[in-house]
Amino acid sequence: APAVYGPRQRAPLPPPLITEWPACGVKERVREGLLETVAFHRGDQKSAASQKPRSRGIFHSLFCCVCRDDGEALPAHSGAPLLVEENGAVPKQTPVQYLLPEAKAQDSDKICVVIDLDETLVHSSFKPVNNADFIIPVEIDGVVHQVYVLKRPHVDEFLQRMGELFECVLFTASLAKYADPVADLLDKWGAFRARLFRESCVFHRGNYVKDLSRLGRDLRRVLILDNSPASYVFHPDNAVPVASWFDNMSDTELHDLLPFFEQLSRVDDVYSVLRQPRPGS
């Protein structure tokens, strides 16, 4: 039987840099996370990233759960993503505040790996599935909805080994009220030293971008594993791409990536490997 999440106390992460929320209308093109996975499960096999979520019903509730009904921007403490200029630069008046605390002693010599959640490690849907690994209750506008979560094949082996090799950080554009309980059930080994959610992203040209320069780590020793190139558009040379996963139980992507990550864990500068031509590229 799938595990059903129950809330429990957890220490909050250090607060991320927060600015105002963009106008509600720009939230129509969410690229990843809970909204994307909901859009995918509609009986067809089109890419979730190519579909726009509906603007009413449950999608409307998810869009507007962080936006006032009158369209007014939320205050700075609201937990909204950072806005950036068209060239990707953070506005000059914004003070620098890193998303991560200093690395623990056990991780001080390790490379930091940012790992995505949806379509990278798991796939989630509001549509009931018989083989769900987890069922997560998520409250939206006072109504509790069940989210059915499938684990990608080899994810247990992958996370266990990655936690030994790297300082791992979960970084997702999903809402924390969904992603945090998923991570509680998924990460049985404590591989993730920290968890970052949508409010830690940068909202840039209609996408939630994971700005690695805000982590507080040397970029020569930072990697990102993500199925969406839009998520690492600011730092493509730090990326290890991974194919999107929905429900193929014969998938071996995570297992196949481990030898490459073993190699990367031993380098002083990730660019020495990632800027080289890759087989099949």
C-alpha positions as CSV (number, residue, x, y, z in Angstrom):
1,A,0.0,0.0,0.0
2,P,1.3,3.5,-0.8
3,A,2.5,5.6,2.1
4,V,0.1,8.4,3.1
5,Y,1.8,11.5,4.4
6,G,0.9,12.9,7.8
7,P,2.2,16.4,8.9
8,R,5.0,16.5,11.4
9,Q,7.2,19.2,12.9
10,R,10.3,20.2,11.0
11,A,12.8,23.0,11.5
12,P,12.3,25.8,8.9
13,L,15.1,26.5,6.4
14,P,16.8,30.0,6.5
15,P,14.5,32.5,4.8
16,P,15.3,33.1,1.1
17,L,15.5,36.5,-0.6
18,I,12.0,37.6,-1.3
19,T,10.6,40.4,-3.5
20,E,7.1,41.3,-4.8
21,W,5.0,38.8,-6.7
22,P,4.4,39.5,-10.4
23,A,0.9,40.3,-11.7
24,C,-1.4,37.2,-11.6
25,G,-1.6,37.0,-15.4
26,V,2.1,36.0,-15.8
27,K,1.6,32.8,-13.8
28,E,-0.1,31.1,-16.8
29,R,3.1,29.4,-18.0
30,V,4.3,27.3,-15.0
31,R,6.9,24.9,-16.5
32,E,7.3,22.4,-13.7
33,G,6.1,21.1,-10.4
34,L,2.6,20.3,-9.2
35,L,0.9,22.4,-11.9
36,E,2.7,20.8,-14.8
37,T,2.1,17.3,-13.6
38,V,-1.6,18.0,-13.2
39,A,-1.8,19.4,-16.8
40,F,-0.1,16.3,-18.2
41,H,-2.6,13.7,-16.8
42,R,-5.6,14.3,-19.0
43,G,-5.6,11.1,-21.0
44,D,-3.2,12.2,-23.8
45,Q,0.6,11.8,-24.1
46,K,1.5,15.4,-25.0
47,S,4.5,16.9,-23.2
48,A,3.3,18.6,-20.0
49,A,5.6,21.6,-20.7
50,S,3.7,22.3,-23.9
51,Q,0.3,22.6,-22.2
52,K,-1.1,25.5,-20.4
53,P,-3.0,24.7,-17.2
54,R,-6.6,25.7,-17.1
55,S,-7.3,29.0,-15.5
56,R,-10.3,27.9,-13.4
57,G,-11.1,25.2,-10.9
58,I,-8.2,23.6,-9.2
59,F,-5.6,25.2,-11.5
60,H,-7.0,28.6,-10.8
61,S,-6.8,27.9,-7.1
62,L,-3.2,26.8,-7.4
63,F,-2.3,29.9,-9.4
64,C,-4.0,32.3,-7.0
65,C,-3.1,30.7,-3.7
66,V,-0.3,33.3,-3.5
67,C,-2.1,36.2,-5.2
68,R,-4.8,38.5,-3.9
69,D,-8.2,38.4,-5.5
70,D,-7.9,42.1,-6.4
71,G,-4.7,41.5,-8.4
72,E,-2.6,43.6,-6.0
73,A,1.0,42.5,-5.5
74,L,1.7,40.7,-2.3
75,P,4.0,42.2,0.3
76,A,7.7,41.3,0.4
77,H,7.3,38.6,3.1
78,S,4.8,36.7,1.0
79,G,7.2,34.0,-0.2
80,A,7.0,35.0,-3.9
81,P,9.8,34.2,-6.4
82,L,12.4,36.8,-7.1
83,L,11.8,39.0,-10.1
84,V,14.8,39.8,-12.4
85,E,15.5,42.1,-15.3
86,E,15.3,40.9,-18.9
87,N,19.0,40.1,-19.0
88,G,18.6,37.8,-16.0
89,A,20.3,40.3,-13.6
90,V,18.9,40.8,-10.1
91,P,17.9,44.5,-9.6
92,K,20.8,46.4,-8.1
93,Q,18.8,47.7,-5.1
94,T,18.2,44.1,-4.0
95,P,20.6,43.0,-1.3
96,V,22.4,39.7,-1.7
97,Q,21.1,37.0,0.6
98,Y,22.2,33.4,-0.1
99,L,19.6,30.6,-0.1
100,L,21.8,28.1,1.7
101,P,23.6,28.3,5.0
102,E,27.3,27.5,5.1
103,A,28.1,23.8,4.3
104,K,28.3,21.5,7.2
105,A,31.8,20.2,8.1
106,Q,31.0,16.8,6.6
107,D,30.2,18.5,3.3
108,S,32.8,21.2,3.2
109,D,34.9,19.4,0.6
110,K,32.0,18.1,-1.5
111,I,30.5,19.5,-4.6
112,C,26.9,20.8,-4.2
113,V,24.3,19.1,-6.4
114,V,20.9,20.7,-6.9
115,I,18.3,18.1,-7.7
116,D,14.9,18.7,-9.2
117,L,11.8,16.8,-8.0
118,D,9.0,16.5,-10.6
119,E,9.6,14.5,-13.7
120,T,13.2,14.0,-12.5
121,L,12.8,11.9,-9.3
122,V,9.0,11.4,-9.2
123,H,5.8,12.0,-11.2
124,S,2.6,13.2,-9.5
125,S,-1.0,13.5,-10.5
126,F,-4.4,14.3,-9.1
127,K,-5.7,11.3,-11.1
128,P,-5.8,8.2,-9.0
129,V,-3.3,5.5,-10.0
130,N,-3.3,2.0,-8.7
131,N,0.5,1.7,-8.2
132,A,1.1,5.0,-6.4
133,D,4.1,4.9,-4.1
134,F,2.8,7.8,-2.0
135,I,-0.5,9.6,-1.6
136,I,-0.1,13.2,-0.4
137,P,-3.1,15.2,0.8
138,V,-2.8,18.8,-0.3
139,E,-5.3,21.5,0.8
140,I,-6.3,24.0,-1.8
141,D,-8.9,26.7,-1.0
142,G,-10.0,24.7,2.0
143,V,-10.5,21.5,0.1
144,V,-8.1,18.5,0.6
145,H,-7.0,16.9,-2.7
146,Q,-5.1,13.6,-2.9
147,V,-2.0,13.7,-5.0
148,Y,-0.7,10.4,-6.3
149,V,3.1,10.1,-6.5
150,L,5.1,7.6,-8.5
151,K,8.8,7.1,-7.8
152,R,11.1,6.9,-10.8
153,P,12.9,3.5,-11.1
154,H,16.2,3.4,-9.3
155,V,15.5,6.6,-7.3
156,D,16.3,4.9,-4.0
157,E,19.7,3.7,-5.1
158,F,20.3,7.0,-6.8
159,L,19.6,9.2,-3.7
160,Q,21.4,7.0,-1.3
161,R,24.6,7.2,-3.4
162,M,24.3,10.8,-4.2
163,G,24.0,11.7,-0.5
164,E,27.3,9.9,0.1
165,L,29.1,11.7,-2.8
166,F,27.7,15.2,-2.7
167,E,26.1,18.0,-0.7
168,C,22.6,17.4,-2.2
169,V,20.0,20.1,-2.3
170,L,16.4,19.6,-3.4
171,F,15.3,22.5,-5.5
172,T,11.9,22.5,-7.0
173,A,9.5,25.1,-8.5
174,S,6.6,23.2,-6.8
175,L,4.8,24.5,-3.8
176,A,6.3,23.5,-0.5
177,K,3.0,22.2,0.8
178,Y,3.2,19.5,-1.9
179,A,6.9,19.0,-2.3
180,D,8.0,19.0,1.3
181,P,5.9,15.9,2.3
182,V,7.0,14.1,-0.9
183,A,10.6,14.7,0.1
184,D,9.9,13.4,3.6
185,L,8.8,10.1,2.2
186,L,11.2,9.9,-0.7
187,D,14.5,10.7,1.1
188,K,14.9,7.9,3.6
189,W,18.7,8.5,3.9
190,G,18.8,12.2,4.6
191,A,20.5,12.9,1.3
192,F,19.0,16.4,1.0
193,R,20.9,18.8,3.2
194,A,18.4,21.5,2.4
195,R,15.1,22.0,0.4
196,L,14.3,25.0,-1.7
197,F,10.9,25.6,-3.2
198,R,9.1,28.0,-5.6
199,E,9.8,31.1,-3.5
200,S,13.5,30.5,-4.0
201,C,13.2,30.6,-7.8
202,V,13.7,33.6,-10.0
203,F,10.7,34.4,-12.2
204,H,12.2,35.2,-15.6
205,R,10.4,35.5,-18.9
206,G,7.5,33.3,-17.8
207,N,9.6,30.6,-16.2
208,Y,10.7,29.7,-12.7
209,V,14.5,29.6,-12.9
210,K,16.9,28.1,-10.4
211,D,19.6,30.8,-10.0
212,L,22.7,28.8,-8.8
213,S,24.6,32.0,-8.1
214,R,22.2,32.6,-5.2
215,L,23.1,29.4,-3.4
216,G,26.2,30.7,-1.7
217,R,28.5,28.1,-3.3
218,D,31.4,28.3,-5.7
219,L,29.9,27.8,-9.1
220,R,32.9,25.7,-10.1
221,R,31.7,23.2,-7.6
222,V,27.9,23.3,-8.3
223,L,25.9,20.9,-10.4
224,I,22.2,20.9,-11.3
225,L,20.2,17.8,-12.3
226,D,16.9,18.8,-13.9
227,N,14.7,17.7,-16.7
228,S,13.8,21.2,-17.8
229,P,16.5,23.3,-19.5
230,A,14.5,26.4,-18.6
231,S,15.3,25.8,-15.0
232,Y,19.0,26.2,-15.5
233,V,19.0,28.8,-18.3
234,F,21.3,31.1,-16.2
235,H,23.9,28.3,-15.7
236,P,23.7,25.8,-18.6
237,D,27.3,24.8,-18.1
238,N,26.5,23.5,-14.6
239,A,23.8,21.2,-15.8
240,V,23.5,17.4,-16.1
241,P,20.4,17.0,-18.2
242,V,18.0,14.2,-17.5
243,A,15.1,12.9,-19.6
244,S,11.6,13.7,-18.3
245,W,9.9,10.7,-16.6
246,F,6.2,10.1,-16.3
247,D,5.4,6.4,-15.8
248,N,7.9,4.2,-17.8
249,M,8.8,1.6,-15.2
250,S,11.6,0.3,-17.4
251,D,13.4,3.6,-17.2
252,T,17.1,3.3,-16.2
253,E,18.1,7.0,-16.4
254,L,19.0,7.5,-12.8
255,H,21.0,4.2,-12.6
256,D,22.8,5.1,-15.8
257,L,23.8,8.5,-14.5
258,L,25.5,7.3,-11.4
259,P,28.9,6.5,-13.0
260,F,29.0,10.0,-14.5
261,F,28.3,11.5,-11.1
262,E,30.9,9.3,-9.5
263,Q,33.4,10.9,-11.9
264,L,32.2,14.4,-11.2
265,S,32.5,13.9,-7.5
266,R,36.3,13.6,-7.9
267,V,37.0,16.8,-9.9
268,D,38.0,20.2,-8.5
269,D,36.1,22.1,-11.2
270,V,32.9,20.8,-12.7
271,Y,33.5,22.9,-15.8
272,S,36.5,20.8,-16.7
273,V,34.1,18.0,-17.4
274,L,30.8,19.7,-18.3
275,R,32.3,22.1,-20.8
276,Q,33.8,19.3,-22.8
277,P,31.8,17.8,-25.8
278,R,29.6,14.9,-24.6
279,P,29.0,11.7,-26.4
280,G,25.8,12.0,-28.5
281,S,25.6,15.8,-28.1
